[in-house]
Amino acid sequence: MEVLVAGFWGFVGGVSLLIGALLGLYAGASQRIISVVMGVGAGVLISSVAFELMDEAYKTGGFDAASIGLLLGAVLYFGADWAVSRRGGKHRKRSQGQQEGGSAMAITIGALMDGIPESVAIGVSLIGGGAVGFVMVAAVFLSNVPESLSAASGMKKAGHPTGRIIGLWSAVVAISAVSALFGYLFLAGASGNVIAAIQAFAAGAILTMLASTMMPEAYQEGGPAVGVVTTVGFLVAFILGKLE
């Protein structure tokens, strides 16, 4: 039963990718609004990484497991992002049509690479009878909306067919749910050190993603005000985490 609960919460966190994509295709939100929402989402995710993932990883596995997992997540995400970027997925989150000429497969793989660590973290949070981290789910949900909104808007401007764009994000939502389910299923019997390392690994991948793709895009299109709304997002998530 718990494994289905993990899959459900992975779906809840990931379904906002499809919502964002539909908004990007049909709502026509301005770039400034997209950037503001992206900044808020980044702030929420940073707070969740610090207090929902890294703090829990440290409590479970100590400095060694948390540090090794964090660095591995950062390095492997960097390597995967570099490979995807070289094969046509560099501008997968841009909103001004920079995806033109980019590989649809690379863009898809990049979208999966960005979403899977978050979903695995949701599934791992339920191991050992723990309650789902609602702040983590909310952080993933909120950050996914501007990510896919920006990416879908850019893919549309680049000439990618609407059906393909919707299909891409629908597939990512489904895989996000499965990732959360597998994160619980395969790690349910793991030691505390392994679970801590996986949590920290997800944190490292998410932080590297934020720094290399999401925050630069938000700042470039939204200007210095994005720094303020990012801080607001961090504060809201911090307060919710303490009240949870």
Backbone as CSV, one residue per row, in Angstrom:
resi,resn,N_x,N_y,N_z,CA_x,CA_y,CA_z,C_x,C_y,C_z
1,MET,0.828,-1.211,0.000,0.000,0.000,0.000,0.861,1.259,0.000
2,GLU,1.915,1.240,0.828,2.785,2.415,0.912,3.423,2.738,-0.434
3,VAL,3.725,1.695,-1.198,4.374,1.936,-2.485,3.435,2.682,-3.429
4,LEU,2.135,2.393,-3.344,1.164,3.117,-4.160,1.015,4.560,-3.692
5,VAL,1.116,4.755,-2.382,1.076,6.116,-1.837,2.258,6.922,-2.366
6,ALA,3.429,6.287,-2.417,4.616,6.969,-2.945,4.405,7.358,-4.404
7,GLY,3.845,6.430,-5.195,3.574,6.737,-6.594,2.563,7.861,-6.748
8,PHE,1.560,7.866,-5.871,0.543,8.922,-5.920,1.165,10.292,-5.667
9,TRP,1.982,10.400,-4.619,2.580,11.700,-4.309,3.602,12.118,-5.367
10,GLY,4.261,11.140,-5.985,5.136,11.463,-7.108,4.341,12.037,-8.269
11,PHE,3.148,11.476,-8.488,2.273,11.994,-9.539,1.798,13.405,-9.205
12,VAL,1.418,13.631,-7.933,0.959,14.959,-7.521,2.051,15.999,-7.761
13,GLY,3.284,15.656,-7.382,4.376,16.597,-7.604,4.668,16.820,-9.076
14,GLY,4.514,15.752,-9.881,4.879,15.847,-11.285,3.794,16.370,-12.205
15,VAL,2.512,16.242,-11.810,1.433,16.623,-12.715,1.468,18.112,-13.042
16,SER,2.099,18.901,-12.176,2.207,20.331,-12.461,3.053,20.605,-13.701
17,LEU,3.877,19.633,-14.092,4.626,19.788,-15.348,3.663,19.877,-16.529
18,LEU,2.653,19.029,-16.514,1.665,19.064,-17.595,0.824,20.332,-17.505
19,ILE,0.473,20.742,-16.288,-0.282,21.983,-16.110,0.508,23.165,-16.651
20,GLY,1.787,23.236,-16.297,2.637,24.318,-16.785,2.772,24.314,-18.286
21,ALA,2.924,23.107,-18.855,3.054,23.006,-20.308,1.798,23.507,-21.015
22,LEU,0.631,23.137,-20.494,-0.627,23.591,-21.096,-0.777,25.102,-20.981
23,LEU,-0.350,25.659,-19.841,-0.382,27.114,-19.687,0.556,27.775,-20.695
24,GLY,1.728,27.187,-20.885,2.684,27.745,-21.837,2.183,27.693,-23.266
25,LEU,1.420,26.648,-23.583,0.915,26.490,-24.948,-0.309,27.355,-25.230
26,TYR,-1.180,27.537,-24.221,-2.471,28.146,-24.493,-2.761,29.438,-23.732
27,ALA,-2.064,29.683,-22.617,-2.403,30.862,-21.806,-1.653,32.111,-22.249
28,GLY,-0.489,31.942,-22.830,0.256,33.096,-23.311,0.742,34.017,-22.204
29,ALA,1.249,33.451,-21.096,1.749,34.270,-19.991,2.967,35.070,-20.432
30,SER,3.079,36.283,-19.890,4.228,37.127,-20.238,5.505,36.546,-19.653
31,GLN,6.637,36.912,-20.255,7.913,36.404,-19.793,8.217,36.849,-18.365
32,ARG,7.799,38.047,-18.012,8.063,38.530,-16.653,7.304,37.688,-15.622
33,ILE,6.062,37.351,-15.921,5.292,36.504,-15.002,5.943,35.128,-14.877
34,ILE,6.360,34.577,-16.013,7.038,33.283,-15.992,8.282,33.350,-15.110
35,SER,9.051,34.422,-15.250,10.286,34.570,-14.490,10.026,34.707,-12.997
36,VAL,8.974,35.449,-12.646,8.628,35.623,-11.232,8.235,34.281,-10.611
37,VAL,7.365,33.544,-11.304,6.941,32.239,-10.791,8.139,31.292,-10.708
38,MET,9.030,31.368,-11.686,10.224,30.536,-11.685,11.111,30.865,-10.485
39,GLY,11.233,32.162,-10.179,12.023,32.579,-9.032,11.439,32.063,-7.723
40,VAL,10.120,32.186,-7.579,9.455,31.671,-6.375,9.685,30.165,-6.252
41,GLY,9.516,29.451,-7.349,9.716,28.009,-7.333,11.135,27.633,-6.961
42,ALA,12.103,28.389,-7.459,13.506,28.125,-7.123,13.751,28.314,-5.640
43,GLY,13.184,29.394,-5.070,13.355,29.641,-3.644,12.746,28.544,-2.795
44,VAL,11.562,28.078,-3.189,10.890,26.999,-2.461,11.730,25.724,-2.519
45,LEU,12.273,25.431,-3.686,13.083,24.219,-3.830,14.374,24.300,-3.017
46,ILE,15.018,25.463,-3.014,16.253,25.618,-2.233,15.978,25.354,-0.758
47,SER,14.897,25.906,-0.249,14.531,25.685,1.144,14.271,24.205,1.414
48,SER,13.561,23.552,0.516,13.250,22.139,0.707,14.497,21.269,0.631
49,VAL,15.402,21.622,-0.269,16.665,20.882,-0.362,17.431,20.983,0.952
50,ALA,17.463,22.183,1.525,18.232,22.396,2.753,17.594,21.710,3.954
51,PHE,16.272,21.864,4.109,15.632,21.429,5.346,14.879,20.112,5.237
52,GLU,14.428,19.755,4.036,13.705,18.503,3.872,14.626,17.364,3.454
53,LEU,15.671,17.673,2.694,16.552,16.626,2.191,17.874,16.556,2.953
54,MET,18.646,17.638,2.931,19.977,17.588,3.535,19.922,17.433,5.047
55,ASP,19.008,18.123,5.692,18.910,18.002,7.148,18.533,16.577,7.544
56,GLU,17.583,15.990,6.800,17.189,14.619,7.080,18.320,13.644,6.757
57,ALA,19.041,13.902,5.667,20.170,13.035,5.310,21.236,13.058,6.400
58,TYR,21.505,14.236,6.933,22.499,14.346,8.006,22.039,13.606,9.266
59,LYS,20.766,13.766,9.621,20.255,13.101,10.826,20.294,11.587,10.685
60,THR,20.086,11.095,9.464,20.032,9.647,9.237,21.414,9.028,9.052
61,GLY,22.256,9.699,8.274,23.540,9.087,7.916,24.780,9.855,8.310
62,GLY,24.619,11.026,8.907,25.781,11.799,9.327,26.414,12.579,8.183
63,PHE,27.552,13.218,8.496,28.216,14.069,7.517,28.726,13.286,6.303
64,ASP,29.244,12.077,6.538,29.870,11.348,5.438,28.869,10.976,4.354
65,ALA,27.761,10.322,4.736,26.761,9.923,3.744,26.139,11.139,3.068
66,ALA,25.837,12.180,3.856,25.218,13.381,3.284,26.165,14.082,2.321
67,SER,27.432,14.190,2.682,28.400,14.898,1.836,28.677,14.135,0.549
68,ILE,28.907,12.826,0.678,29.199,12.015,-0.507,28.015,12.017,-1.461
69,GLY,26.809,11.834,-0.926,25.620,11.837,-1.774,25.419,13.157,-2.477
70,LEU,25.585,14.259,-1.743,25.398,15.589,-2.331,26.363,15.828,-3.486
71,LEU,27.635,15.520,-3.275,28.644,15.761,-4.309,28.445,14.848,-5.508
72,LEU,28.072,13.593,-5.254,27.809,12.680,-6.370,26.631,13.159,-7.203
73,GLY,25.572,13.616,-6.535,24.413,14.127,-7.260,24.765,15.319,-8.128
74,ALA,25.591,16.222,-7.579,25.992,17.412,-8.341,26.848,17.029,-9.549
75,VAL,27.827,16.162,-9.323,28.752,15.791,-10.406,28.036,15.011,-11.501
76,LEU,27.201,14.054,-11.110,26.514,13.253,-12.120,25.485,14.080,-12.884
77,TYR,24.797,14.990,-12.203,23.870,15.855,-12.931,24.642,16.729,-13.915
78,PHE,25.765,17.275,-13.463,26.585,18.102,-14.347,27.005,17.326,-15.585
79,GLY,27.470,16.094,-15.384,27.896,15.275,-16.520,26.750,14.963,-17.463
80,ALA,25.597,14.603,-16.892,24.436,14.286,-17.728,23.945,15.522,-18.468
81,ASP,23.927,16.668,-17.790,23.493,17.910,-18.416,24.428,18.305,-19.548
82,TRP,25.719,18.125,-19.338,26.708,18.431,-20.386,26.477,17.560,-21.612
83,ALA,26.235,16.265,-21.378,26.007,15.345,-22.497,24.725,15.690,-23.246
84,VAL,23.654,15.975,-22.507,22.374,16.322,-23.140,22.497,17.639,-23.906
85,SER,23.210,18.602,-23.330,23.376,19.906,-23.984,24.123,19.774,-25.300
86,ARG,25.125,18.916,-25.345,25.903,18.714,-26.578,25.083,18.028,-27.665
87,ARG,24.009,17.366,-27.273,23.208,16.623,-28.244,21.891,17.323,-28.581
88,GLY,21.775,18.595,-28.220,20.628,19.375,-28.668,19.627,19.741,-27.608
89,GLY,19.944,19.483,-26.324,18.987,19.805,-25.275,19.393,20.975,-24.409
90,LYS,20.364,21.763,-24.867,20.916,22.842,-24.042,19.861,23.851,-23.621
91,HIS,18.960,24.203,-24.529,17.994,25.276,-24.256,16.603,24.731,-23.925
92,ARG,16.555,23.558,-23.305,15.263,22.899,-23.100,14.309,23.687,-22.214
93,LYS,14.817,24.583,-21.361,13.941,25.345,-20.461,13.765,26.783,-20.889
94,ARG,14.311,27.166,-22.034,14.199,28.552,-22.468,12.840,28.800,-23.091
95,SER,12.388,30.053,-23.016,11.004,30.370,-23.403,10.892,31.153,-24.707
96,GLN,12.020,31.480,-25.336,11.976,32.343,-26.511,12.247,31.618,-27.827
97,GLY,12.069,30.288,-27.816,12.215,29.530,-29.056,13.627,29.061,-29.341
98,GLN,14.510,29.097,-28.334,15.899,28.673,-28.555,16.004,27.176,-28.842
99,GLN,14.908,26.428,-28.646,14.955,24.982,-28.895,14.929,24.654,-30.377
100,GLU,14.778,25.665,-31.233,14.719,25.417,-32.675,15.990,24.714,-33.126
101,GLY,15.819,23.602,-33.822,16.966,22.833,-34.277,17.497,21.875,-33.236
102,GLY,16.981,21.949,-32.016,17.421,21.052,-30.956,16.804,19.673,-31.120
103,SER,17.463,18.681,-30.564,16.975,17.312,-30.638,15.802,17.107,-29.692
104,ALA,14.682,16.616,-30.229,13.521,16.345,-29.381,13.852,15.277,-28.344
105,MET,14.665,14.292,-28.736,15.054,13.246,-27.799,15.902,13.821,-26.666
106,ALA,16.842,14.709,-27.007,17.693,15.315,-25.981,16.875,16.183,-25.041
107,ILE,15.901,16.921,-25.594,15.036,17.752,-24.761,14.222,16.875,-23.808
108,THR,13.729,15.738,-24.312,12.955,14.817,-23.481,13.820,14.237,-22.367
109,ILE,15.010,13.772,-22.723,15.916,13.203,-21.726,16.280,14.255,-20.681
110,GLY,16.497,15.489,-21.121,16.816,16.565,-20.191,15.676,16.829,-19.224
111,ALA,14.437,16.790,-19.733,13.276,17.007,-18.871,13.162,15.894,-17.827
112,LEU,13.404,14.666,-18.248,13.379,13.548,-17.314,14.485,13.678,-16.267
113,MET,15.654,14.068,-16.723,16.810,14.215,-15.838,16.552,15.267,-14.767
114,ASP,15.801,16.304,-15.117,15.488,17.362,-14.160,14.438,16.916,-13.146
115,GLY,13.511,16.054,-13.557,12.390,15.711,-12.704,12.571,14.480,-11.842
116,ILE,13.374,13.516,-12.283,13.477,12.247,-11.564,14.049,12.396,-10.150
117,PRO,15.128,13.167,-9.920,15.643,13.275,-8.539,14.602,13.783,-7.551
118,GLU,13.772,14.730,-7.972,12.737,15.263,-7.092,11.733,14.169,-6.723
119,SER,11.350,13.363,-7.702,10.353,12.318,-7.466,10.908,11.213,-6.576
120,VAL,12.156,10.838,-6.814,12.779,9.819,-5.962,12.824,10.303,-4.517
121,ALA,13.128,11.584,-4.331,13.183,12.146,-2.979,11.823,12.042,-2.287
122,ILE,10.740,12.233,-3.040,9.395,12.105,-2.467,9.149,10.672,-2.022
123,GLY,9.512,9.705,-2.871,9.316,8.305,-2.519,10.131,7.888,-1.312
124,VAL,11.382,8.331,-1.247,12.265,7.968,-0.140,11.747,8.514,1.182
125,SER,11.056,9.660,1.141,10.570,10.274,2.381,9.548,9.400,3.102
126,LEU,8.949,8.429,2.403,7.927,7.569,3.004,8.496,6.293,3.602
127,ILE,9.786,6.045,3.388,10.394,4.800,3.875,10.380,4.768,5.397
128,GLY,10.137,3.581,5.929,10.138,3.422,7.384,8.875,3.928,8.043
129,GLY,7.794,4.028,7.257,6.542,4.483,7.840,6.451,5.973,8.024
130,GLY,7.382,6.710,7.447,7.362,8.161,7.584,6.234,8.782,6.784
131,ALA,5.854,9.972,7.184,4.824,10.708,6.459,5.463,11.436,5.293
132,VAL,4.691,11.610,4.240,5.221,12.325,3.084,5.557,13.761,3.480
133,GLY,6.664,14.264,2.938,7.034,15.649,3.198,6.197,16.575,2.332
134,PHE,5.124,17.117,2.906,4.201,17.924,2.109,4.877,19.181,1.575
135,VAL,5.819,19.716,2.327,6.541,20.890,1.830,7.380,20.518,0.613
136,MET,7.980,19.317,0.650,8.769,18.860,-0.496,7.878,18.669,-1.716
137,VAL,6.709,18.056,-1.515,5.776,17.866,-2.634,5.332,19.220,-3.178
138,ALA,5.008,20.157,-2.268,4.594,21.493,-2.701,5.713,22.202,-3.443
139,ALA,6.945,22.017,-2.972,8.088,22.647,-3.633,8.256,22.118,-5.047
140,VAL,8.160,20.804,-5.193,8.284,20.192,-6.519,7.147,20.675,-7.413
141,PHE,5.925,20.684,-6.866,4.766,21.116,-7.645,4.945,22.551,-8.137
142,LEU,5.295,23.459,-7.228,5.416,24.877,-7.579,6.567,25.131,-8.551
143,SER,7.681,24.436,-8.358,8.831,24.681,-9.234,8.624,24.081,-10.618
144,ASN,7.821,23.022,-10.707,7.601,22.380,-12.001,6.767,23.243,-12.944
145,VAL,5.826,24.009,-12.396,4.938,24.812,-13.251,5.731,25.778,-14.136
146,PRO,6.586,26.649,-13.570,7.322,27.566,-14.443,8.343,26.866,-15.329
147,GLU,8.908,25.747,-14.862,9.873,25.014,-15.687,9.226,24.574,-16.998
148,SER,8.104,23.846,-16.895,7.469,23.328,-18.106,6.751,24.427,-18.872
149,LEU,6.245,25.452,-18.163,5.605,26.583,-18.837,6.595,27.273,-19.772
150,SER,7.783,27.557,-19.222,8.818,28.205,-20.016,9.273,27.313,-21.164
151,ALA,9.507,26.035,-20.857,10.014,25.116,-21.881,8.990,24.888,-22.989
152,ALA,7.717,24.690,-22.612,6.686,24.443,-23.623,6.471,25.665,-24.499
153,SER,6.500,26.852,-23.875,6.360,28.090,-24.647,7.493,28.222,-25.662
154,GLY,8.717,27.919,-25.214,9.858,28.005,-26.124,9.806,26.965,-27.221
155,MET,9.374,25.744,-26.882,9.278,24.688,-27.898,8.231,25.038,-28.949
156,LYS,7.130,25.659,-28.504,6.092,26.077,-29.459,6.640,27.128,-30.419
157,LYS,7.373,28.116,-29.881,7.962,29.156,-30.725,9.010,28.586,-31.666
158,ALA,9.651,27.480,-31.240,10.676,26.859,-32.075,10.090,25.963,-33.158
159,GLY,8.756,25.806,-33.142,8.113,25.050,-34.207,7.825,23.594,-33.901
160,HIS,8.018,23.161,-32.657,7.686,21.775,-32.301,6.172,21.613,-32.283
161,PRO,5.643,20.505,-32.810,4.184,20.287,-32.840,3.598,20.249,-31.431
162,THR,2.388,20.821,-31.299,1.722,20.873,-29.997,1.509,19.484,-29.415
163,GLY,1.093,18.538,-30.248,0.855,17.178,-29.769,2.112,16.549,-29.198
164,ARG,3.244,16.810,-29.839,4.495,16.253,-29.348,4.878,16.873,-28.008
165,ILE,4.637,18.167,-27.877,4.978,18.851,-26.617,4.139,18.294,-25.468
166,ILE,2.826,18.148,-25.703,1.947,17.610,-24.656,2.333,16.171,-24.331
167,GLY,2.647,15.393,-25.360,3.055,14.012,-25.141,4.327,13.909,-24.330
168,LEU,5.280,14.802,-24.605,6.541,14.811,-23.867,6.294,15.019,-22.377
169,TRP,5.524,16.060,-22.036,5.319,16.372,-20.628,4.412,15.365,-19.949
170,SER,3.487,14.765,-20.691,2.664,13.694,-20.117,3.539,12.498,-19.751
171,ALA,4.497,12.186,-20.623,5.411,11.078,-20.342,6.271,11.366,-19.122
172,VAL,6.719,12.618,-18.996,7.546,12.986,-17.844,6.743,12.864,-16.550
173,VAL,5.459,13.251,-16.586,4.598,13.115,-15.407,4.488,11.642,-15.009
174,ALA,4.244,10.779,-15.990,4.102,9.350,-15.703,5.392,8.775,-15.122
175,ILE,6.521,9.156,-15.696,7.801,8.641,-15.202,8.120,9.209,-13.824
176,SER,7.680,10.427,-13.531,7.872,11.002,-12.198,7.148,10.162,-11.147
177,ALA,5.920,9.756,-11.455,5.161,8.919,-10.519,5.849,7.576,-10.324
178,VAL,6.309,6.987,-11.421,6.994,5.694,-11.342,8.310,5.823,-10.572
179,SER,9.007,6.940,-10.750,10.271,7.153,-10.041,10.057,7.219,-8.535
180,ALA,8.998,7.900,-8.107,8.690,7.956,-6.681,8.332,6.568,-6.152
181,LEU,7.572,5.828,-6.941,7.188,4.472,-6.554,8.418,3.582,-6.416
182,PHE,9.309,3.620,-7.416,10.520,2.801,-7.374,11.477,3.274,-6.286
183,GLY,11.497,4.604,-6.056,12.349,5.121,-4.991,11.984,4.504,-3.664
184,TYR,10.693,4.308,-3.443,10.241,3.642,-2.217,10.474,2.135,-2.298
185,LEU,10.092,1.528,-3.415,10.101,0.074,-3.545,11.498,-0.518,-3.390
186,PHE,12.483,0.083,-4.070,13.818,-0.490,-4.085,14.670,-0.096,-2.883
187,LEU,14.251,0.927,-2.152,15.069,1.391,-1.033,14.423,1.141,0.321
188,ALA,13.264,0.454,0.312,12.537,0.248,1.572,13.356,-0.526,2.593
189,GLY,14.203,-1.449,2.129,14.994,-2.242,3.064,16.427,-1.775,3.189
190,ALA,16.733,-0.613,2.653,18.112,-0.123,2.650,18.509,0.407,4.021
191,SER,19.823,0.461,4.258,20.330,0.987,5.520,20.130,2.495,5.591
192,GLY,20.268,3.034,6.800,20.133,4.471,6.987,21.139,5.260,6.188
193,ASN,22.364,4.739,6.071,23.395,5.440,5.308,23.047,5.520,3.824
194,VAL,22.493,4.434,3.292,22.114,4.425,1.870,20.977,5.402,1.618
195,ILE,19.970,5.378,2.482,18.838,6.298,2.326,19.308,7.743,2.432
196,ALA,20.190,8.012,3.396,20.724,9.369,3.550,21.484,9.798,2.303
197,ALA,22.274,8.881,1.745,23.044,9.207,0.550,22.127,9.495,-0.639
198,ILE,21.026,8.739,-0.767,20.078,8.964,-1.858,19.389,10.314,-1.698
199,GLN,18.991,10.646,-0.460,18.381,11.950,-0.218,19.345,13.076,-0.583
200,ALA,20.596,12.938,-0.151,21.598,13.961,-0.442,21.928,13.997,-1.929
201,PHE,21.918,12.821,-2.581,22.153,12.757,-4.026,21.094,13.568,-4.762
202,ALA,19.827,13.373,-4.375,18.736,14.148,-4.989,18.939,15.633,-4.738
203,ALA,19.375,15.981,-3.524,19.612,17.386,-3.195,20.700,17.978,-4.080
204,GLY,21.783,17.243,-4.278,22.876,17.737,-5.119,22.442,17.935,-6.559
205,ALA,21.665,16.979,-7.082,21.183,17.097,-8.464,20.236,18.285,-8.611
206,ILE,19.334,18.469,-7.635,18.375,19.573,-7.707,19.080,20.920,-7.626
207,LEU,20.035,21.056,-6.692,20.766,22.315,-6.555,21.536,22.651,-7.826
208,THR,22.182,21.649,-8.410,22.934,21.881,-9.641,22.012,22.275,-10.783
209,MET,20.834,21.639,-10.853,19.844,22.006,-11.865,19.392,23.451,-11.693
210,LEU,19.121,23.841,-10.446,18.673,25.212,-10.180,19.731,26.230,-10.600
211,ALA,20.965,25.955,-10.247,22.037,26.905,-10.521,22.393,26.999,-11.998
212,SER,22.234,25.881,-12.720,22.701,25.865,-14.111,21.623,26.165,-15.138
213,THR,20.354,25.927,-14.796,19.305,26.124,-15.806,18.184,27.050,-15.349
214,MET,17.599,26.778,-14.193,16.371,27.469,-13.801,16.624,28.906,-13.356
215,MET,17.580,29.127,-12.480,17.815,30.471,-11.961,18.425,31.415,-12.998
216,PRO,19.370,30.970,-13.826,19.864,31.878,-14.875,18.777,32.343,-15.833
217,GLU,17.879,31.416,-16.191,16.780,31.783,-17.085,15.866,32.800,-16.420
218,ALA,15.554,32.579,-15.136,14.669,33.496,-14.409,15.291,34.885,-14.325
219,TYR,16.573,34.959,-14.014,17.236,36.259,-13.864,17.374,36.971,-15.210
220,GLN,17.726,36.227,-16.235,17.929,36.839,-17.554,16.646,37.483,-18.075
221,GLU,15.531,36.823,-17.843,14.265,37.322,-18.381,13.514,38.227,-17.408
222,GLY,13.773,38.085,-16.094,13.011,38.837,-15.111,13.774,39.945,-14.419
223,GLY,15.108,39.960,-14.528,15.909,41.020,-13.930,16.147,40.826,-12.443
224,PRO,16.720,41.836,-11.781,17.099,41.735,-10.365,15.949,41.430,-9.415
225,ALA,14.715,41.794,-9.793,13.568,41.531,-8.909,13.394,40.046,-8.632
226,VAL,13.930,39.203,-9.512,13.820,37.757,-9.319,14.507,37.327,-8.025
227,GLY,15.586,38.037,-7.658,16.265,37.717,-6.410,15.362,37.871,-5.198
228,VAL,14.515,38.897,-5.224,13.593,39.139,-4.108,12.531,38.056,-4.039
229,VAL,11.933,37.719,-5.171,10.860,36.723,-5.142,11.419,35.333,-4.829
230,THR,12.668,35.081,-5.198,13.303,33.818,-4.821,13.426,33.723,-3.305
231,THR,13.801,34.834,-2.681,13.902,34.883,-1.224,12.542,34.684,-0.577
232,VAL,11.504,35.288,-1.162,10.144,35.104,-0.644,9.744,33.633,-0.720
233,GLY,10.043,32.992,-1.836,9.734,31.573,-1.975,10.446,30.734,-0.926
234,PHE,11.706,31.060,-0.681,12.482,30.356,0.351,11.832,30.522,1.719
235,LEU,11.434,31.765,2.044,10.844,32.053,3.353,9.526,31.317,3.537
236,VAL,8.686,31.318,2.523,7.388,30.637,2.620,7.594,29.150,2.894
237,ALA,8.511,28.522,2.138,8.759,27.098,2.338,9.363,26.824,3.716
238,PHE,10.240,27.720,4.176,10.847,27.562,5.494,9.781,27.599,6.590
239,ILE,8.872,28.573,6.494,7.799,28.687,7.495,6.889,27.473,7.461
240,LEU,6.496,27.046,6.264,5.620,25.878,6.146,6.295,24.635,6.700
241,GLY,7.599,24.510,6.446,8.333,23.360,6.963,8.362,23.319,8.473
242,LYS,8.478,24.468,9.111,8.513,24.522,10.564,7.123,24.318,11.182
243,LEU,6.087,24.680,10.418,4.732,24.504,10.912,4.209,23.093,10.669
244,GLU,4.861,22.368,9.752,4.373,21.033,9.346,4.397,20.060,10.526
